[in-house]
Amino acid sequence: MNFPCTGCGLCCTHLSKVLANASLATTEIREELKAFPYKAKEDGSCEKLLNGKCSVYKKRPTLCNVEKMHDKYYSDVPKEVYFNKNAIVCNKMMDDAGSKAKRVPWTR
């Protein structure tokens, strides 16, 4: 089972907000943020976001990979439940941004 990312890029455009709010994150996410190898550009997006797409997608950091985050930190949570929680966050981000991108489907 893979996370059904729609590739909207919104998670990549808000990197500066994620970094600024690291203290609110779980311990696991704070650890991944410390290890995050990229910087936010002046507009707040990840420096690896080029033309709306991740230029390092196949080798993206664990923090950017829902499957790897599940397997590394949340394997005690059923994958379907973890993916659905991530889908809620993704879809809320799209709603808040007024995005017309296809919404992340929930697994059933």
CORCOR-V366670 format. One record per helix or strand of 3 or more residues. SS is the DSSP state (2 for helix, 1 for strand). FROM is the first residue (numbers start at 1). LEN is the number of residues. If there is no record, write none. Layout:
SS:FROM:LEN / SS:FROM:LEN
//
This chain:
2:10:4 / 2:15:6 / 2:22:3 / 2:27:9 / 2:57:3 / 2:62:3 / 2:66:8 / 2:79:19
//
